[in-house]
Amino acid sequence: MLRRNDLPDPDSRKDADVVIYDGECNFCRSQVSSLHRLDCCGNRLTFLSLHDPRVGERYPDLTHQQLMEQMYVIDSRDRRHGGADAVRYLSRRLPTLWIAAPILHIPGSARLWRWIYAQIAKRRYRLAGKSCENDACSVHLD
């Protein structure tokens, strides 16, 4: 799994999409590592932990609670794609994910994908733990 320092930073690629993820979550960091590998042909993505102070400065419209609930992708046009919608967006954006696009975009399936994403997101620390030393990254687990 990559360390945060090994991921492309938004300051280094101004025209790339920004993936905002929970950098204190082992599951999330693993998924972001996979996304980074899948972005092998285009340098289309950069990554920023939601715990980085630049997130609040650059995206004040996204609350900490929203960011704790789901990953966000901020595209080059400054549009926000959250959770399952972000995954669906990335399936169109990254050529290596095009194979998944047809199933993710079955008409009427968005609601199901959002529900599945929400179930995984709220259990992510149970799935792989967290690397946070304080309670700043606590998630309400049901």
Phi, psi and omega in degrees: 000138180286150170275160181305324182293340181274351182270147176299133182266144179303331179289341182269341181222089186295334184267000182271158173290151180250123175263119178257122187222169179276099183288354177261002183254122181298319178299314181296317180296323177296317179294321179293322175301318178296316178300318179300317178295322181289342177271040188289336188251005186211356184052044183275343187237145167234167189225143181214126177290141178298343180274355178284131182300338179295335180298311179296325180289317186273330185230063184296343179286342179264118181281161177301319179299315178300317182291330177286336181278331183199155173291151174234145169243125175258114184279175185294347175262010178070022175274145179261132175235118184246146173057232181297328177293328175293318178297316178297318177300313181296331178293339175266333186278321183258119180306327181290346178256000182303330180297331180275342186304315183302319181286325180288342183246022174300128181308132179084000184267351185304318181299319178296314180298321179296319179295313179300313180302313182299321180295318178291315183300317183284351177248012188298326179288328175292326182291320186217002178084174178233158181246029183268133181271351178229190183270011184295336182248028180292146180237140177287114180258131178263000000 
